[in-house]
């Protein structure tokens, strides 16, 4: 699916965390909408916070979005490619800017937001395989299945437009 996809460009930089940040300051990233057989989606609470979101994470240098998807899925949720089926992906990159108080002005390269490819996955394995402690530093400390459109009401405001676009575009692939 992504065999001809090029992550690095002459105008892209690699941050200290080895994630790709383009010349405009957007970190290349994947977003993951994990759906169950009933069309409910996996909704996770950020560790130590009252903020809920879908799993997401940076794309590393020389990594395709699909490779990043599976790495992030395992790190954040504990699931492997054998536990899921990719049902769809957004046609284009979706962007959001970070609020100014979240921009790390002393980091180089400067990251001002995220440039994301969103995937919708169907859980084919048992939900008991979800492990929020699979990675070195857990991103989430709780999760639940929620109605497909509920994240639009609960996600932080600066991500809401991207969530709306991703959910709308991927709904035909996710809802039974």
PyMOL commands that set and color helices and strands:
alter all, ss='L'
color gray80, all
select helices_A, chain A and resi 65-77+81-83+100-102+127-129+151-154+157-174
alter helices_A, ss='H'
color red, helices_A
select strands_A, chain A and resi 12-14+20-22+26-35+41-46+52-53+55-58+84-89+94-97+113-123+140-146
alter strands_A, ss='S'
color yellow, strands_A
deselect
rebuild
show_as cartoon
